[in-house]
Amino acid sequence: MYSLAFFNWRWGIFAEGRFLGRVLDEWISDMQEFVHTRLPHLIFMTLIAFILSRLLKMLAARTVHLAERHAANAHRVAQVRTLAGIIRATGVAIILAFLGLQIFSAIGIDLGPLLASAGIAGVAIGLAAQNIVKDMLNGMLILVEDQFSIGNVVTVAGLSGTVEAMTLRRTSVRGGDGTLYVIPNSQITTVANQSADFSVATVNVSVDFSADPNEVLEILTKIASDVRNSAEFKSLFLDNPQILGVDSLKGSQLICPVVFKTRAQQQYGPVREFQRRVRIALEEHKLLPGDPNRVFQTFGGNSLQGTAPLQHTEPAAAPHVDPTTLKPQEVNPFTGESSS
């Protein structure tokens, strides 16, 4: 009895055959079709979107974990973490956008005008923000390829300095004089990284032409070996210093290069210590440093003698004139001419 009363609730304007009754029948039919065909499709697409988002999260976490285990430094880990977060956020946004389109299509919204409007808006935004897009794409390539990282000494876009900060859009480089340069990543076409893996420093030792080359090379070899094996700098070297011999003759100079290979950006201390010891050794062995302005002349034999310094000659002084003996000049007041 109560069940019949429950199903017999349509009366008046909602009765069968009347206008609102027919509308109600069509709504019920559409609801049945939605539940029967479209709702399972939406549930399936939602499940796929959830699974894909979880896979992206797991992939990003796995990538960061591998970077933490195998990365050379903390800066590289930070780069990988940033890149993984960007990929995850971008992937989730694409998945949600696709799921939203499926929902709009399921509830009967025409996607044609929406997609056309989105295409026009995308073209307008792309034209207006193409430099930003270039910056971000180039920034992603810099991070993926590990062209440089925070703390490296680089030359990018014609500017040299230490990298202080990196984002997808810009790179901040601190110059040697303290100037901070902010460089859009799209302007970085060539990277000169002075901190990649190792550093090489070449010291050109210049001695006088009269010095014995064999003695000079022996002295430089001993000094370089002592610096290499010293307790202070031993851990900084990646290879033994190379004494390349007499590289060139320039006037009265013998140029002997010495090459140091050290850890990245660790060459300055050994080079300074080497040059200090070279200065002391030249004095101990009575050797003159090279001087491009020193001139030698030969007199008969093969011995070399320095020329005498040039004598400075003072210009001849003008004769002293007593001003009281000078005759006054007479000037014609009409013509302005002097009579003397």
Protein Blocks (a to p, Z undefined) as FASTA:
>chain_A
ZZmmmmmmbghjlpghiaklmmmmmmmmmmmmmmmmmmmmmmmmmmmmmmmmmmmmmmmm
mmmmmmmmmmmbfklmmmmmmmmmmmmmmmmmmmmmmmmmmmmmmnopafklmmmmmmmm
mmmmmmmmmmmmmmmmmmmmmmmnomacehiacdeehiacddfbdcfkbccdddfkopac
dddfklmmbdcdfkgoiacddddddddfkbcfklmmmmmmmmmmmmmmpmklmmmpgbdc
ddebjfbdehjaccddddddddehilmmmmmmmmmmmmmmmmmnopacddfkbccddehi
acdcdddddddddddddddddfklpccddddfklopafZZ
